[in-house]
Amino acid sequence: MGLNVKNLGLLAVGTAVKTVAKAVGKCPRLEREYHIEERLLGPWPSDGPYLWLHGASLGECRMLQGLAHALKEDLPNCPKILITTQKVEVASFLKDSCADVAEVAIAPADIPSALHSFVSSVQPLGLILAENELWPGYLSTMSKLSTRRNVALVSGRYRRSFPFINFSGMGYACMQTASDLGRFTYASKGFVPCTMGGDWKLLNWARDGGLVCVPEKTTVDVAFLSFHQEEAGTFVSMAKDSVDKGESVVLLPRRLSELNLFRKLLKEAELPVVDYPTVQRGAVSLVSRFGLSHEILLKSRSAMVGGSFDRRLGIHDFWEPLRMGVSTCVGPYAKGHDDVVTKLVAAHVVGQILSPSDYLRRRHPSPDVVRTYLMCERMKVLNSYKLLLNFLKGIL
């Protein structure tokens, strides 16, 4: 295929990115934090072929981990699976938790040379992208590997994409909401078979029967999930209200590197602080490890969802406490999931407060209302998952 203006532009951008990345990679501190050389050169698994799954954040990759488990059970002759992520700390966490189901690696940089090395090593049979990870180089590279459309987007969220993106290699997309579906259908000019499939963070819960069981023996009055440093002041204000009532509070920070900031602010506010797994009434328990949200929510009466108290942030996974029967509340913002959260609040499935002053007056949704709503979401997820299985059977 000859080089047209679009291809020349992408090539020039890729060359520039590679030059900058190599320069940055020579700085030891930046290399330790971002693993630039690994994104450009690997190593990546060389015992392919693999089915390639890619996500960005911890939430997306945990969803892909659940999908990998499901595919191993439901897809005949399922190939080996590789999950890639953009984030170094997520890759480290996944390598331990995915040992029995998938290989894990840092994602290749979205430039021709890195993708060539990646494809040569991994030999991907197909690519499943999570939520909004529509990287132009990934799509164009996969489209050149087969005459069949071999890319799927699952649990899709769509606002906009990179200019000149080529959707011709995509054979299936399921979007979280009707709004996402409409925007993506318009952007892809109706070229990609597309459906509305809900949020696939619910997938394994849906496959396991979709039970919503309210925790019976609660030792945690309120769990603050994935709060960012930008929300630290808001968190301390709400935590103080809980502590003054004699409640037990647990904080799971979004980034473990921000834990000391929260500890400092809590002590300045003269609030008692303990370290999880210690939980006590009238104190704040700080969590210093990833992957403990499920364990904590099993003994939680209520949850406040981080990422929702600053308009610049993305809201954390609110489905996790909901599907576990924990009374769930969000703040005034829901970047990335505005449509869904608006519906959940309107249906009284999720509580919402607009400022910390409303914290003690927050709504605690009825478990029966939550169960009814989640049953509808379960059917969306299961139906779209069946369509993905059919798509994969066609390309494998």
C-alpha positions, 0 to 999 in steps of 0.5 A: 500500500502506498504512502498517502498524506495521512500515512506520512503524517502518522509516520512523522508523528511516530518518528517524533514520538520515538525520538522524544521517548528515547531522550526521556528514557535516558533519564533514570528517574523517568525510566523507572517511573514510565518504563520508556524503553520497555514500551519501545522494545519490550520484552513481550511474550514470544511464545505466541500466538496470543489473543491480545486484550488491552486496557489503561487503568486498574479498573479496565484491566481488572475487567479484562482479567475477569473477561479472560477468566470468562473466555477460558471457560466459554470459548472453545479452544481459547488461545493464550491471552495477553493483557497489556496496560499503559500503567506500570503499577497496574502491570505489577499488580496484574502479574500476581493476580493473573498468573493462572489465566493470562500473561501481562505486559506493558503496552507497546508505544503507539508508533510503528517500530514498537508495534512491529516489534510487539506483533513479531513477538506476540503474534496477536490473533485478535485485539480486544480493547477496553472502554476508550482505548482506541489507539490509531496505531493499534487499529491500523497494525491489526488491520494489516494482519488479517483480511478479517476484522479482528478488533473488538471494543468492549464496555465502550465509552466514546466521546471522540477519537484521534483524527484519521482513525481507521475503523476498518479492522473493527468487527464488533463494539459494545457500548456502555450507554445509548449516548456512547452508542450513538456517538460511536456509530456516527464517528465510525459511519455505521461501519462497525457492528455495534450494540449497547452492552452496559458496563463489563465490570459487571461481567463475572458477577452477571455470569455467576448469577447476579446476586446482590447480598447486603453485607450482614456483619459490618465492621466498616461504617463507610469505605472511601474508595479510590480518593485522589489527592485533589479530593483530600480536603473534601475527604478529611471534612467527611471523615471528620463528620464520621469520626465525630459520630463514632463511626469506623472509616476506611480510606483506599487512596487512588495512588499509594504514593499519595497515602502519606499526604492523606495521613498528614492531613488527617493528623493535622485535623487531629483525627485518629489514624490506624493502618488497615487491617486494623479498623476501629470506631472513631478512627480512620483506617488507611489501606496501603495495598492495591486489590483489597476493595472486595475484601473491605466492601464485604464488611462495609455498610456504605461507600463513598466513590472517589473521583467524583469530588473534582470535575477534572478527575474520572469517577471510580468504579461505582458498580463494585459496591453496588453489586455487593449490596453496599449503600453507594454514594457519589459526589457532584461529578462523574467524568467519563460516566455522566450518563450512567450516573445521572440515571442511577441517581434519578432511579434512586440506585445511587445517592449523590451529594453536592458538597461535603456539608451534605455528607451526613444527610446522604441517601441510602438507597433501598437494596430492593431498588438496587437489585431490580435495576442491576437485573436489567444491567445483567441482561445487557452485559450477558447478551453483549458478551454472547455476541463477543463470543460469536465474533471471536469464534469467527476470527479464531 
